[in-house]
Every structure is written in structure tokens, then in C-alpha cells.
């Protein structure tokens, strides 16, 4: 059973499944809570960023996104990080990244509630 929709591409569900297997259900729940708390804080900070910590915030988000399977978000963060490293933080439009985070988070939370097709 495939996802059929573009939303399925947003999240690497194989990575999520691997993580759940690696750390167990209880640990997985804790990791998810910590991930969402930390990323929500960084996302909130990004809404007011003028560029000073933008590169490091994007690097943190990229790593967190990769760990939890937020594939598209990780790619967008990497692109933004490259701009920052090239001294081009000012050309970044953060609105698409912020929206992708919200969409990814919603897709992730919805996917977690669905019974797995194991």
C-alpha cells in the first residue's frame, strides 16, 4: 500500500520505522517529544532571525530533520545553510521553510496515528 500522495514524500517512513526499532517504543515517544520541542523553539526563533544565527539554526534543523525522516525539510535546510555559508543569508525567504516545517510536522503526526502496514 503506497501513500499515493505527495505528502508521503515529505516523510521518510522507513527512517521513522528504523528509529522506532533502534530505540524501542518508549524511547521513540521521548525522542519525538524532544525533537518537536527543540525544533519548535528553533522555528520560532527563525521567524525573527536577521541572519546572525541562521546558518547554525538551519544546520540544527537539517540534522534533526534527517534523524526523524523529514526528508524535504532537511533538503530545504541544507540549501539555506549553503546560502548562509556563501554569505547570502539575506536572499533567503524563510516563509517556504516555515510552511514546510508545519506541513511536515502535521503529516508526521497524522502518520504516527495511523496503524502501520507491517
C-alpha positions as CSV (number, residue, x, y, z in Angstrom):
1,X,0.0,0.0,0.0
2,X,1.7,3.2,-1.2
3,X,0.9,6.6,0.0
4,X,-0.1,7.8,-3.5
5,X,0.1,11.5,-2.4
6,X,2.9,14.0,-2.3
7,X,2.6,14.1,1.5
8,X,4.2,10.7,1.7
9,X,7.3,12.0,0.1
10,X,7.7,14.6,2.8
11,X,8.5,12.0,5.4
12,X,10.9,9.0,5.1
13,X,8.7,6.5,6.9
14,X,11.4,3.8,6.5
15,X,13.7,6.0,8.6
16,X,10.9,6.5,11.2
17,X,10.4,2.8,11.4
18,X,14.2,2.2,11.7
19,X,14.4,4.7,14.5
20,X,11.5,3.2,16.3
21,X,13.1,-0.3,16.1
22,X,16.5,1.0,17.2
23,X,15.3,2.7,20.4
24,X,12.0,1.0,21.2
25,X,8.5,2.4,21.5
26,X,9.1,4.2,24.8
27,X,12.3,5.8,23.7
28,X,10.8,6.7,20.4
29,X,8.0,8.6,22.1
30,X,10.5,10.5,24.2
31,X,12.7,11.3,21.1
32,X,9.6,12.6,19.2
33,X,8.6,14.9,22.1
34,X,12.1,16.2,22.4
35,X,12.5,16.7,18.7
36,X,9.3,18.6,18.4
37,X,10.0,20.8,21.4
38,X,13.5,21.7,20.2
39,X,12.5,22.2,16.6
40,X,9.5,24.3,17.5
41,X,11.9,26.6,19.5
42,X,14.3,26.9,16.6
43,X,11.4,27.6,14.1
44,X,10.0,30.3,16.5
45,X,13.5,31.8,16.6
46,X,13.7,31.8,12.8
47,X,10.7,34.0,12.4
48,X,12.7,36.8,14.0
49,X,16.2,35.9,12.6
50,X,18.1,38.6,10.8
51,X,20.8,36.2,9.7
52,X,23.2,36.1,12.7
53,X,22.4,32.5,13.8
54,X,20.5,31.5,10.7
55,X,23.2,29.1,9.4
56,X,23.6,27.3,12.7
57,X,19.8,27.1,13.2
58,X,19.4,25.7,9.7
59,X,22.2,23.2,10.4
60,X,20.5,22.1,13.6
61,X,17.1,21.7,11.8
62,X,18.7,19.8,9.0
63,X,20.3,17.3,11.4
64,X,17.1,16.9,13.4
65,X,15.0,16.5,10.2
66,X,17.4,13.8,8.8
67,X,17.3,11.9,12.1
68,X,13.5,11.8,12.1
69,X,12.9,11.4,8.4
70,X,11.7,14.9,7.5
71,X,13.3,14.5,4.0
72,X,12.1,17.6,2.2
73,X,12.7,19.8,5.2
74,X,16.3,18.6,5.5
75,X,16.9,19.3,1.9
76,X,15.5,22.9,2.2
77,X,17.5,23.5,5.3
78,X,20.7,22.3,3.5
79,X,20.0,24.7,0.7
80,X,19.6,27.5,3.1
81,X,22.7,26.6,5.0
82,X,24.6,26.7,1.7
83,X,23.4,30.3,1.1
84,X,24.4,31.3,4.6
85,X,27.9,29.8,4.2
86,X,28.2,31.7,1.0
87,X,27.4,35.0,2.7
88,X,23.9,35.1,1.1
89,X,21.6,34.7,4.1
90,X,19.8,37.9,3.1
91,X,18.4,36.3,-0.1
92,X,16.7,33.5,1.8
93,X,12.9,33.5,2.0
94,X,12.1,31.7,5.2
95,X,8.4,31.5,4.6
96,X,8.5,28.3,2.5
97,X,10.8,26.6,5.0
98,X,8.5,27.6,7.9
99,X,5.4,26.3,6.0
100,X,7.2,23.1,5.0
101,X,8.0,22.5,8.7
102,X,4.4,22.9,9.7
103,X,3.2,20.7,6.8
104,X,5.9,18.0,7.6
105,X,5.0,18.1,11.3
106,X,1.3,17.7,10.6
107,X,2.0,14.8,8.1
108,X,4.3,13.2,10.6
109,X,1.8,13.4,13.5
110,X,-1.0,12.1,11.2
111,X,1.2,9.2,10.0
112,X,2.1,8.2,13.6
113,X,-1.6,7.9,14.4
114,X,-2.3,5.5,11.5
115,X,-1.9,1.8,12.1
116,X,1.3,0.6,10.5
117,X,1.1,-1.7,7.5
118,X,3.6,-4.1,8.9
